[in-house]
Amino acid sequence: MSDLETFRQQTRAWLEANVPNDIVGLPAGELEGTWGGKRATYPVPGLKTWLDVMADKGWTAPTWPTEYGGGGLDPDEAKVLTQEMRALKVPAPLIGFGLTMIGPTLLRFGNDEQKKEHLPKICRGEIRWCQGYSEPGSGSDLASLQTKAVRDGDDFVITGTKVWTSYADQADWIFALVRSNPDAPKKQEGITFILIDMDDPGVKVSPILLISGKSPFCETHFTDVRVPVENVVHKIDAGWTVAKALLGHERTMIADAFGGSGAKPRKDAGRSFLSDLAVQHVGEADGRVSDAILRDEVAAMEMDSRAFGLTVQRTKDAARAGHQPGSESSMFKVYGTELNMQRYELMVRILGPDALGWEGEGFDEADLNTTREWLRSRGNSIEGGTSEIQLNIIAKHVLGLPV
Ligand SMILES: Cc1cc2nc3c(=O)[nH]c(=O)nc-3n(C[C@H](O)[C@H](O)[C@H](O)COP(=O)(O)OP(=O)(O)OC[C@H]3O[C@@H](n4cnc5c(N)ncnc54)[C@H](O)[C@@H]3O)c2cc1C
């Protein structure tokens, strides 16, 4: 028996002994599950147990070094672990921007103190992170950001406003871009990447209510917030390099969340989720969706989703093997998010009048959720950098076109 097969058998046995019963079958996506943090809530008690046993084992971050709370697994072992968890239909023990964005960035750019301070807390789900990049006047043109960081002894004093900060109201720490040198010759120079405790005096968060009825993001205001210089990641004024590397991780995560593993799954046997929905709302003939054109559209969507999911899986395997995401993450971001938006358009068309509900007894909760998620999906082509900006990056850095 190969070492990997032995590892699979041991992993399966360990999982079977440790998976709490009440978490089996819960949703498993990049943005669905336990986010951790000081304000964490656990809709099902087993989710907390699951987080703790997996964190003890280092398997919330399977490939991170054990000294920082990870599992020290090699890429093949990590893949086996994912496969075995999927086979048991259990969600990841922990998700969030700590694992997908700031963690990998600290592993590459952080100093030893920063890694020892922050990575174990991420692995244990103790600290939840948010991202402070965008500002009211600086989104696509991120390098024009204006949040000021003025050096005062061993601190930076930070003043400014970040916007669209996802889940800032639930986060404990924020990784932010600030302007530390307003006189630098190029706008990309003079930016510093810094870690800020959301409990620091002078940090204020105001949620923004969206059309979907939820407030997934906030405005984050900094007024004379004192942050120790030791919280700078990499070098002062050289934050743009760190910022771009983190965006590579973010875009891969978004592609996966919306187009890859986060897409509505096929059932193990029989019809897919979309086919089921179409049969339920449009009708069935000979065991298939009755409307031939709709059937064709559902099949095309399933095939595109499946092909894209496998492509993203290959990228994740490469990432587990230490490959840093580059400009190709923009291709995945565009394709995955456009695909997700098309999927929701199709779902809403399938629902027909049932998609027009907002609340009330006459409507099925699952249908209402589809309508809300359809509205949420409109942001997919904006978050993490708009589709237009990704196409510019692809033109310039992937295809080498003059722009
Ligand atoms: C759901 C969601 C979650 C988000 N979460 C976060 C977060 O956690 N943290 C964070 O910092 N930010 C977050 N954002 C903000 C996001 O990164 C910005 O909205 C995005 O970068 C676009 O910036 P903007 O909104 O200022 O639009 P603008 O930059 O003003 O763009 C407006 C329009 O102009 C187009 N455009 C601009 N420049 C060009 C160009 N050079 N070529 C072609 N077209 C161009 C854009 O494509 C867009 O259509 C989130 C956004 C959304 C929707």
PDBQT file of the ligand as one rigid body, heavy atoms in Angstrom, charges set to zero:
ROOT
HETATM    1  C1  LIG A 501     -19.814  42.396  -2.729  1.00  0.00    +0.000 C 
HETATM    2  C2  LIG A 501     -18.621  43.303  -2.615  1.00  0.00    +0.000 A 
HETATM    3  C3  LIG A 501     -17.706  43.107  -1.589  1.00  0.00    +0.000 A 
HETATM    4  C4  LIG A 501     -16.591  43.967  -1.464  1.00  0.00    +0.000 A 
HETATM    5  N1  LIG A 501     -15.733  43.756  -0.409  1.00  0.00    +0.000 NA
HETATM    6  C5  LIG A 501     -14.685  44.594  -0.240  1.00  0.00    +0.000 A 
HETATM    7  C6  LIG A 501     -13.818  44.454   0.900  1.00  0.00    +0.000 A 
HETATM    8  O1  LIG A 501     -14.023  43.587   1.755  1.00  0.00    +0.000 OA
HETATM    9  N2  LIG A 501     -12.803  45.314   1.029  1.00  0.00    +0.000 N 
HETATM   10  C7  LIG A 501     -12.530  46.273   0.105  1.00  0.00    +0.000 A 
HETATM   11  O2  LIG A 501     -11.543  46.993   0.278  1.00  0.00    +0.000 OA
HETATM   12  N3  LIG A 501     -13.337  46.459  -0.970  1.00  0.00    +0.000 NA
HETATM   13  C8  LIG A 501     -14.414  45.647  -1.167  1.00  0.00    +0.000 A 
HETATM   14  N4  LIG A 501     -15.255  45.821  -2.245  1.00  0.00    +0.000 N 
HETATM   15  C9  LIG A 501     -15.030  46.949  -3.140  1.00  0.00    +0.000 C 
HETATM   16  C10 LIG A 501     -14.536  46.580  -4.532  1.00  0.00    +0.000 C 
HETATM   17  O3  LIG A 501     -13.189  46.145  -4.493  1.00  0.00    +0.000 OA
HETATM   18  C11 LIG A 501     -14.712  47.817  -5.421  1.00  0.00    +0.000 C 
HETATM   19  O4  LIG A 501     -16.115  48.080  -5.494  1.00  0.00    +0.000 OA
HETATM   20  C12 LIG A 501     -14.180  47.610  -6.813  1.00  0.00    +0.000 C 
HETATM   21  O5  LIG A 501     -12.755  47.546  -6.786  1.00  0.00    +0.000 OA
HETATM   22  C13 LIG A 501     -14.622  48.734  -7.784  1.00  0.00    +0.000 C 
HETATM   23  O6  LIG A 501     -14.364  49.990  -7.262  1.00  0.00    +0.000 OA
HETATM   24  P1  LIG A 501     -15.509  51.116  -7.241  1.00  0.00    +0.000 P 
HETATM   25  O7  LIG A 501     -16.719  50.521  -6.617  1.00  0.00    +0.000 OA
HETATM   26  O8  LIG A 501     -14.914  52.323  -6.623  1.00  0.00    +0.000 OA
HETATM   27  O9  LIG A 501     -15.868  51.391  -8.775  1.00  0.00    +0.000 OA
HETATM   28  P2  LIG A 501     -15.089  52.343  -9.778  1.00  0.00    +0.000 P 
HETATM   29  O10 LIG A 501     -13.630  52.080  -9.661  1.00  0.00    +0.000 OA
HETATM   30  O11 LIG A 501     -15.551  53.737  -9.566  1.00  0.00    +0.000 OA
HETATM   31  O12 LIG A 501     -15.579  51.818 -11.175  1.00  0.00    +0.000 OA
HETATM   32  C14 LIG A 501     -16.839  52.213 -11.739  1.00  0.00    +0.000 C 
HETATM   33  C15 LIG A 501     -16.974  51.568 -13.120  1.00  0.00    +0.000 C 
HETATM   34  O13 LIG A 501     -15.929  52.047 -13.983  1.00  0.00    +0.000 OA
HETATM   35  C16 LIG A 501     -15.208  50.970 -14.556  1.00  0.00    +0.000 C 
HETATM   36  N5  LIG A 501     -13.786  51.310 -14.686  1.00  0.00    +0.000 N 
HETATM   37  C17 LIG A 501     -13.033  51.968 -13.773  1.00  0.00    +0.000 A 
HETATM   38  N6  LIG A 501     -11.759  52.083 -14.227  1.00  0.00    +0.000 NA
HETATM   39  C18 LIG A 501     -11.712  51.482 -15.448  1.00  0.00    +0.000 A 
HETATM   40  C19 LIG A 501     -10.680  51.257 -16.421  1.00  0.00    +0.000 A 
HETATM   41  N7  LIG A 501      -9.421  51.677 -16.224  1.00  0.00    +0.000 N 
HETATM   42  N8  LIG A 501     -11.003  50.584 -17.560  1.00  0.00    +0.000 NA
HETATM   43  C20 LIG A 501     -12.276  50.138 -17.776  1.00  0.00    +0.000 A 
HETATM   44  N9  LIG A 501     -13.308  50.332 -16.894  1.00  0.00    +0.000 NA
HETATM   45  C21 LIG A 501     -13.018  50.981 -15.746  1.00  0.00    +0.000 A 
HETATM   46  C22 LIG A 501     -15.363  49.820 -13.559  1.00  0.00    +0.000 C 
HETATM   47  O14 LIG A 501     -15.191  48.568 -14.188  1.00  0.00    +0.000 OA
HETATM   48  C23 LIG A 501     -16.806  50.029 -13.072  1.00  0.00    +0.000 C 
HETATM   49  O15 LIG A 501     -17.709  49.460 -13.982  1.00  0.00    +0.000 OA
HETATM   50  C24 LIG A 501     -16.380  45.005  -2.397  1.00  0.00    +0.000 A 
HETATM   51  C25 LIG A 501     -17.299  45.191  -3.435  1.00  0.00    +0.000 A 
HETATM   52  C26 LIG A 501     -18.420  44.371  -3.542  1.00  0.00    +0.000 A 
HETATM   53  C27 LIG A 501     -19.397  44.616  -4.650  1.00  0.00    +0.000 C 
ENDROOT
TORSDOF 0
